Amino acid sequence: MAPLRSVVRRGEYYDSVLLMRVSEEVRRAPGVKEAAVLMATDTNKRMLSDVGLLTEDVKRAGADDLVIVVEAIDDESAGKAILRADELL
């Protein structure tokens, strides 16, 4: 199973259009299988659950929290992808 990592940034809000662009860019990072950068609304959490990307940290996040979720071929690739998301934000 590929490593799945998530980061929750409490109280950080970003526009959904920006988050979609960041998600697309992170998905193109080397070693990334899937990625999502979005607000932790109930709708978005259901979507993450549907595609197997919902982590315990994301489950506890609130609608005003930013989440970054990355599934990658290894931990190093996942970590680099999260750093890339931070750079783009």
N, C-alpha and C positions, 0 to 999 in steps of 0.2 A: 504494500500500500504506500502510495506517495505521501510524503510529509505534508501535513495541513497545519498552517500557522495562521494565527489571527492576532490583531492588535486592535484595542478599543481606545479611542481618544475621547475621553469624557468631555462633553460640552463643546466640542468643536463642530461647527456647522459649515458646510460648503454647499454651493449650488449644485443641483443634480446634473446639469450639463457638464460642468467641470469634472464632476466625479465620474461620469460616463467616459469622458476623454482620458482621464487618468487610468481608469480600469482597462481600457483598450490598450493603452501604452504598456501597462504592467503585464498584461497577458502576452505581449510580444517579447518580454524579457527572456533571456536564455534560461532554459530549464523549467519554465513555468508551464504547468498544464492547464490551470484555470486560476482566475483571480477576480476579485470583486472589491471595489472601493465605493462605499455607499453609507448612507445614514441608516441607523439601526431601527427603522420603523418596523411595525408588525408585518406589513406587506413585504418589505425587503427581507426580513428574517424568514418568512415563509418561502420566499424564492430561494434563499440560500439553503434552506432545508430540502427543498425539492431537488436541488442539484448536488446535494451531499457536502455542502460547505458550511453548515451551521455548527459552530463550536460552542462549548459551554460558556466561554467569555462573551461571545456574541449573543447568546440566549439571555444573559444578564444585562446586556446593554440597553439603554433607553433610546427613545426616538430622537433625542438631541445629541446622540453620540455618533461619532464617525467610526466606522469599522473598515479594516483592511484585512482581507482574507486571501491567502495564497496557498494553492496546492502546487507543489513542485516536485521535480525528480529527486531532490535532496534538500537537506536543511540549509546548505550554503546558498543554493539558488533561491529558496524561499526568503531567506534573510536579505539577500541582495534586492529581490523584488520589492520587499517592504521598504527598504531604503530608497528605492527608485520612486515609489509612491510618495514618500515623504518629500523627496526633492521636487516632484511635480506639483505638490500642494503648496 
